[in-house]
Amino acid sequence: MTYPVNLFKFFRSMDDHLFRIRKAEKVQNLWKVSILLVLFSVIIYAWMAYLGIGTDLISQNIVTHSPAAYEQSKFWFIIGRVGFAILFAVLILFVPALLFYLLTDIPYQKLIIMQQVVLVVLLIERILWIPLMLTIGLDWYVSPLSFGVIASYIMETPWLIYFFGSISLFQLWIIGFQVKYLSTMAVVKKHWLWVNVILLHILFWCIAALLAYADEIIISGWFG
């Protein structure tokens, strides 16, 4: 049985597609869909950079920079965001899939399908955040869909605010989806899956918080 990857249909009848993926002996369109998702990530992050999202530290120096120097800074900022988008998409698609492949006997290609769904959900979350940033100036880590808002009221440590800001309703859905997907593909104890999936996400939230903190320092140092 051959399973052609189609993420749009996947969201409409998930249980049916999970059954077909489990039974599939061959997967079609896997790499084509992966490349399209990487390109879509690049478009979203380049668009965000073009809109000026994340350029606060650059804009602070608009008075001290010439117009040419300021536009050059914006150009390199966009290029940096494109590079980040590629790295982000590749890491989301392939690293967790490799980790779960080492922990289970699920074929690697089928795990990439799972991560393609995860990447789509993360990109949807990012798109929904854009109007919040443009209209009321909410940074991603204080989105109303995340726990960053609560964290910003009870603590002042930036790293911790970034960490809790990384935990959103979308992230919780992803955890549940991954447990469901993995338990469908292999006979594994569910409590073992829950523990490992949650621990993996905690690791990613720590990395995301660290990157956000480092990103602010790098941008202020490079463009300041």
Backbone hydrogen bonds, N-H to C=O, Kabsch-Sander energy under -0.5 kcal/mol:
donor,donor_aa,acceptor,acceptor_aa,energy
3,Y,26,K,-3.0
5,V,3,Y,-0.6
5,V,28,Q,-2.4
10,F,6,N,-1.7
11,F,7,L,-1.5
12,R,8,F,-0.6
12,R,9,K,-0.6
13,S,9,K,-1.5
17,H,13,S,-1.9
18,L,14,M,-2.8
19,F,15,D,-2.0
20,R,16,D,-2.1
21,I,17,H,-2.8
22,R,18,L,-2.2
23,K,19,F,-1.7
24,A,20,R,-1.3
25,E,1,M,-3.4
26,K,1,M,-1.6
28,Q,3,Y,-2.6
33,V,29,N,-2.5
34,S,30,L,-1.9
35,I,31,W,-2.4
36,L,32,K,-2.1
37,L,33,V,-2.2
38,V,34,S,-2.0
39,L,35,I,-2.4
40,F,36,L,-2.5
41,S,37,L,-2.2
42,V,38,V,-2.1
43,I,39,L,-2.3
44,I,40,F,-2.2
45,Y,41,S,-2.5
46,A,42,V,-2.6
47,W,43,I,-2.3
48,M,44,I,-2.4
49,A,45,Y,-2.1
50,Y,46,A,-2.4
51,L,47,W,-2.1
52,G,49,A,-1.0
53,I,48,M,-2.3
55,T,52,G,-1.8
59,S,55,T,-2.9
60,Q,56,D,-1.5
61,N,58,I,-1.6
62,I,59,S,-1.7
65,H,61,N,-1.2
70,Y,66,S,-2.6
71,E,67,P,-2.4
72,Q,68,A,-2.1
73,S,69,A,-2.1
74,K,70,Y,-2.1
75,F,71,E,-2.2
76,W,72,Q,-2.3
77,F,73,S,-1.9
78,I,74,K,-2.2
79,I,75,F,-2.2
80,G,76,W,-2.3
81,R,77,F,-2.1
82,V,78,I,-2.2
83,G,79,I,-2.2
84,F,80,G,-2.3
85,A,81,R,-2.4
86,I,82,V,-2.1
87,L,83,G,-2.3
88,F,84,F,-3.1
89,A,85,A,-2.6
90,V,86,I,-2.4
91,L,87,L,-2.5
92,I,88,F,-2.3
93,L,89,A,-2.3
94,F,90,V,-2.4
95,V,91,L,-1.5
98,L,94,F,-1.9
99,L,95,V,-2.3
100,F,96,P,-2.7
101,Y,97,A,-1.9
102,L,98,L,-1.9
103,L,99,L,-1.2
104,T,100,F,-1.8
111,L,107,P,-1.4
112,I,108,Y,-1.8
113,I,109,Q,-1.4
114,M,110,K,-1.3
115,Q,111,L,-1.9
116,Q,112,I,-2.0
117,V,113,I,-1.8
118,V,114,M,-1.8
119,L,115,Q,-2.6
120,V,116,Q,-2.2
121,V,117,V,-2.2
122,L,118,V,-2.3
123,L,119,L,-2.3
124,I,120,V,-2.3
125,E,121,V,-2.3
126,R,122,L,-2.0
127,I,123,L,-2.4
128,L,124,I,-2.4
129,W,125,E,-1.3
130,I,126,R,-1.1
132,L,128,L,-0.6
133,M,129,W,-2.0
134,L,130,I,-2.5
135,T,131,P,-2.4
136,I,132,L,-1.7
137,G,133,M,-0.9
138,L,132,L,-1.4
139,D,137,G,-0.6
142,V,139,D,-1.7
143,S,140,W,-1.3
146,S,143,S,-2.1
147,F,164,F,-1.2
147,F,167,I,-2.1
149,V,143,S,-0.5
151,A,147,F,-2.1
152,S,148,G,-2.4
153,Y,149,V,-0.8
153,Y,150,I,-0.9
154,I,150,I,-1.2
155,M,151,A,-1.6
161,I,157,T,-1.9
162,Y,158,P,-2.7
163,F,159,W,-2.2
164,F,160,L,-2.5
165,G,161,I,-2.1
166,S,162,Y,-1.1
166,S,163,F,-0.8
167,I,164,F,-0.8
168,S,166,S,-0.8
169,L,145,L,-2.2
172,L,168,S,-2.0
173,W,169,L,-2.0
174,I,170,F,-2.3
175,I,171,Q,-2.1
176,G,172,L,-2.0
177,F,173,W,-2.7
178,Q,174,I,-2.9
179,V,175,I,-2.1
180,K,176,G,-2.2
181,Y,177,F,-3.0
182,L,178,Q,-2.8
183,S,179,V,-2.3
184,T,180,K,-1.4
185,M,181,Y,-1.9
186,A,182,L,-1.6
188,V,186,A,-1.3
193,L,189,K,-1.8
194,W,190,K,-2.9
195,V,191,H,-2.1
196,N,192,W,-2.2
197,V,193,L,-3.0
198,I,194,W,-2.4
199,L,195,V,-2.4
200,L,196,N,-2.1
201,H,197,V,-2.1
202,I,198,I,-2.5
203,L,199,L,-2.1
204,F,200,L,-2.1
205,W,201,H,-2.8
206,C,202,I,-2.1
207,I,203,L,-2.2
208,A,204,F,-2.9
209,A,205,W,-2.3
210,L,206,C,-2.3
211,L,207,I,-2.9
212,A,208,A,-2.4
213,Y,209,A,-2.2
214,A,210,L,-2.8
215,D,211,L,-3.0
216,E,212,A,-1.7
217,I,213,Y,-1.5
218,I,214,A,-3.0
219,I,215,D,-2.7
220,S,216,E,-2.1
221,G,217,I,-2.0
222,W,218,I,-2.9
223,F,219,I,-2.8
224,G,220,S,-0.8
